Each structure stands twice: as structure tokens, then as C-alpha cells.
Amino acid sequence: MARTGWRIEPSYNPVLLFALPGFLLLIWILTDTTATVVAAAGMSLIALMRWLAVDAAKRANRRLLRLAYEHAARYVLPEDLDYPCQMLLSRAQDAVDRILASRVHRAGLIDTIDNQVTLPEEVWQIAERLSRLSAMHREHGRLVPRELPSGLEDAFKPYTSALDAAWTSLSKRVRRLEEYAKQVMRADQVYHAHQRLEALAARTPDYQQLIAETVRDQVAYERIRELGEQARHVRKLFEESIDQARQTAGELIRPPSA
């Protein structure tokens, strides 16, 4: 609203504050009807309370709008930026958000206080310069003809070059922020892995017990294998005894040789 020049005018007329009691007094004098005056006063009171509620909201909005006008140079709206500048500012904000939301930042492993102060100030400076650059882009677009007369290209070129240089400088500034965010993200991954490793270190006795049980499993496996060998040996002996029994039985039923 402040950017577009809005004004919220008062919704009341101070004369009404005096006209209403005077009107009620006139009715009472002329008619001497107390009930009528009381009813009219009640209706007037309801209307007055409703007006006060509506006006209170408008007064609050007027205060906010006044603050917006007074501090117009201390904030940047998306509408203040052209699309490329909006995207560049969004990249800067995203990089800072990732840094401030990182585990290493919350754990105080990087300069937390400096980040909380310096990074928002860095974003503000970038936003302020992008706002000015967007305004100059719009002005440049209005002033510079789309088709320049022959021989005048060089006269306009320094102004275009100045805008391009400012854009390049701000782009590098945002890329440095993004590189810092990448470094913080890598530190975050290492920190996360370190926390997991510490959690595993606390479980070292459990893993040692698991290894001991594994050794016992190997001993048990060897013992079971030996029992299996014994079982196979017993079965072989049993099969051999069956063969011998069959052979003996065959010899009993064989007729004696003449």
C-alpha cells in the first residue's frame, strides 16, 4: 500500500459526536417522551460501538501504513525487483537459510553469533543493491530506444556496461554465499556421520558381545559337525552290520555242497 501511495482517511465526522446528543435532547424537549429518548439512545449507543470497532481497525491500519511510509527505505518488496533480481535475491536468501538451519550452526561449531549478524546484513545489502539496480533497469529500458540510430551505439554503451558490471558483481557475491552454504552442508554431513559414529562407539560392548557370541557359534558349529560325522559313522557301521547279517542268513539257507 505504501509503495502505491495509498492513504486511509478517517471514517468519522467529529460533528456527529455533538450532533447525536443534541438531536436526542431536542426530541426529549419537544415530545417529553422518555421512552422514545431511551430507545433512540440505545440504538445510537449500538451504532456508536460498531463505529468505534470499525474505526479502531482503521486506526491500526493507518499506524502500520504510516510506519511503512516512514521506513520505506528499510525494506524491499518482491514488486521492487525485476524477475532476474528476484531470482538472485532468492538464491542468497536460500543459501543463508541453509546455513542458519544447519546442525553445525545450531551446535555452535561455526561462528554462530557472526553468522546471525553478518549473514542477514549481507542479504539486506544485496537486496538493497538489487532494488536500485532494478529501478535503473526500468529507467534504462524507458530511456534507451530499442533501435538506436547509426553511430550512437557507442554513446549508450557505457550505461549498459555499468548495469552489466553491477549485475556481475552481485552475482559473484551471491555465488560466494552459495559456496559458503555448500561448505557448511559438507561440514553438516561430516558432523552427522560423527554423531552416528559416537552412537556406535557407545554400543561397543554390545558389538564385542556379538563377536564373542560369533566365536561361540563357530565352536558350536565345529561340535555339531563332529556329531554329524559320528552319526554318519554309526550309520555306516549299521549298514555294514546289515550286510553281514544278510550274508550270514544267505549262508544258512544255502544247501550244503555235496
C-alpha positions in Angstrom: 0.0 0.0 0.0 2.8 2.4 0.8 4.6 1.6 -2.4 1.5 2.5 -4.4 0.7 5.7 -2.4 -2.4 4.6 -0.6 -4.0 6.7 2.1 -6.5 5.6 4.7 -8.8 8.5 5.6 -10.6 8.8 8.9 -14.1 7.3 8.7 -15.8 9.7 11.1 -17.0 13.2 11.2 -16.3 14.9 14.6 -19.6 16.9 14.2 -21.6 13.7 14.6 -20.2 13.3 18.2 -22.0 16.5 19.1 -25.0 16.3 16.8 -26.3 13.0 18.2 -26.6 14.1 21.8 -28.1 17.4 20.6 -30.7 15.6 18.5 -31.7 13.3 21.4 -32.1 16.3 23.7 -34.3 18.1 21.1 -36.6 15.1 20.8 -37.0 15.0 24.6 -37.8 18.7 24.8 -40.3 18.6 22.0 -42.1 15.3 22.8 -41.3 14.9 26.5 -41.3 11.1 25.7 -38.7 9.5 27.9 -39.2 6.0 26.4 -38.5 7.3 22.9 -35.4 9.0 24.0 -34.2 5.9 25.8 -34.8 3.7 22.7 -33.1 6.2 20.5 -30.2 6.4 22.9 -29.8 2.6 22.9 -29.8 2.4 19.1 -27.3 5.3 19.0 -25.1 3.5 21.5 -25.1 0.4 19.4 -24.2 2.3 16.3 -21.5 4.2 18.2 -19.9 0.9 19.4 -20.0 -0.5 15.9 -18.4 2.6 14.6 -15.7 2.5 17.3 -14.8 -1.1 16.4 -14.5 -0.3 12.7 -12.6 2.9 13.3 -10.2 1.1 15.7 -9.2 -1.3 12.9 -8.7 1.6 10.5 -6.6 3.4 13.1 -4.4 0.3 13.5 -4.0 0.1 9.7 -3.2 3.8 9.5 -0.5 3.3 12.1 1.0 0.5 10.1 0.8 2.4 6.9 2.4 5.4 8.5 5.3 3.2 9.7 5.6 1.8 6.1 5.9 5.3 4.7 8.4 6.4 7.4 10.7 3.3 6.9 10.2 3.0 3.1 13.9 2.7 2.6 14.3 -0.1 5.1 12.5 -2.9 3.3 12.4 -4.4 -0.1 9.3 -6.0 -1.7 9.2 -8.5 -4.5 7.5 -5.9 -6.5 10.6 -3.6 -6.2 12.7 -6.1 -8.1 12.5 -7.3 -11.7 12.4 -11.0 -12.3 16.2 -11.7 -12.6 16.9 -9.7 -9.5 14.1 -11.6 -7.6 15.7 -14.9 -8.5 19.2 -13.7 -7.5 17.9 -12.5 -4.1 16.0 -15.7 -3.6 19.3 -17.6 -4.1 21.0 -15.5 -1.5 18.2 -16.0 1.0 18.1 -19.7 0.4 21.9 -20.0 1.0 21.6 -18.1 4.3 18.6 -20.1 5.4 20.5 -23.4 4.8 23.5 -22.1 6.8 21.4 -20.9 9.7 19.4 -24.2 9.8 22.5 -26.4 9.7 23.4 -28.7 12.6 26.9 -27.3 12.9 25.4 -23.8 13.2 22.9 -24.8 15.9 25.6 -26.8 17.7 27.8 -23.7 17.8 30.6 -25.4 15.8 30.9 -22.4 13.4 30.8 -18.7 14.3 27.1 -18.7 15.3 27.0 -15.1 16.5 28.8 -13.8 13.5 26.5 -15.8 11.2 23.4 -14.5 12.9 24.6 -10.9 12.5 26.6 -10.9 9.3 24.5 -13.1 7.0 21.2 -11.2 7.4 23.1 -7.9 6.9 24.7 -9.4 3.7 21.2 -10.4 2.4 19.9 -6.9 3.1 22.8 -5.2 1.3 22.3 -7.5 -1.7 18.5 -6.8 -1.7 19.1 -3.0 -1.4 21.5 -3.0 -4.3 19.2 -5.2 -6.4 16.3 -2.9 -5.7 18.4 0.1 -7.0 19.6 -2.0 -10.0 16.0 -3.0 -10.9 14.9 0.7 -10.8 17.8 1.6 -13.1 17.0 -1.3 -15.4 13.4 0.1 -15.7 14.7 3.6 -16.3 17.3 2.4 -18.8 14.5 0.5 -20.6 12.4 3.7 -20.9 15.2 6.0 -22.0 17.2 3.8 -24.4 15.5 3.3 -27.8 15.0 -0.2 -29.0 16.5 0.7 -32.3 19.4 3.1 -32.0 20.4 5.4 -34.8 23.5 4.5 -36.6 26.6 5.9 -34.9 25.0 6.3 -31.5 25.6 2.8 -30.1 28.8 3.7 -28.5 27.2 6.7 -26.7 24.8 4.4 -24.9 27.2 1.5 -24.3 28.8 2.9 -21.1 25.5 3.0 -19.4 24.6 -0.6 -20.4 28.1 -1.7 -19.4 27.6 -0.1 -15.9 24.4 -2.1 -15.4 26.1 -5.3 -16.5 29.1 -4.7 -14.2 26.8 -4.2 -11.2 24.8 -7.4 -12.1 28.1 -9.4 -12.4 29.4 -8.1 -9.1 26.2 -9.0 -7.3 26.1 -12.4 -8.9 29.6 -13.1 -7.7 28.6 -12.0 -4.2 25.6 -14.4 -4.2 27.8 -17.3 -5.5 30.2 -16.7 -2.6 27.3 -17.1 -0.2 26.2 -20.3 -2.0 29.8 -21.7 -1.8 29.8 -21.0 1.9 26.5 -22.8 2.2 27.9 -25.8 0.4 30.9 -25.9 2.7 28.5 -25.8 5.7 26.4 -28.6 4.2 29.5 -30.7 3.8 30.5 -30.0 7.4 26.9 -30.9 8.3 27.3 -34.3 6.7 30.6 -35.0 8.5 29.1 -33.8 11.8 26.1 -36.1 11.2 28.4 -39.0 10.5 30.5 -38.2 13.6 27.3 -38.2 15.7 26.4 -41.6 14.3 29.9 -42.9 15.0 29.7 -41.7 18.6 26.4 -43.5 19.0 28.0 -46.7 17.7 31.0 -46.2 20.0 28.7 -46.1 22.9 27.4 -49.6 21.8 30.9 -51.0 21.6 30.3 -53.5 24.4 27.2 -54.9 22.6 29.3 -55.4 19.5 32.0 -57.1 21.5 29.5 -59.4 23.0 28.2 -60.1 19.5 31.7 -61.0 18.4 32.1 -63.3 21.4 28.8 -65.0 20.6 30.0 -65.4 17.0 33.1 -67.2 18.3 30.9 -69.5 20.4 28.8 -70.1 17.3 31.9 -71.2 15.5 32.8 -73.6 18.3 29.2 -74.9 18.3 29.4 -75.4 14.6 32.6 -77.5 14.9 30.9 -79.5 17.6 27.8 -80.1 15.6 30.0 -81.1 12.6 31.8 -83.7 14.8 28.4 -85.1 15.9 27.3 -85.3 12.3 30.5 -87.2 11.5 29.8 -89.6 14.3 26.2 -90.1 13.1 27.4 -90.9 9.6 30.0 -93.3 11.1 27.3 -95.1 13.1 25.1 -95.3 10.1 27.9 -96.8 8.1 28.6 -99.4 10.8 24.8 -100.1 10.9 24.7 -100.6 7.1 27.8 -102.9 7.3 26.2 -105.0 10.1 23.0 -105.4 7.9 25.1 -106.6 5.0 26.9 -109.1 7.3 23.5 -110.3 8.7 22.2 -110.8 5.2 25.3 -112.6 4.2 25.1 -114.9 7.2 21.4 -115.6 6.5 22.3 -116.5 2.9 24.9 -118.9 4.1 22.3 -120.6 6.4 19.8 -121.3 3.7 22.3 -122.4 1.1 22.3 -126.2 0.6 25.4 -128.0 1.8 27.8 -128.8 -1.0 28.0 -132.4 -2.0 
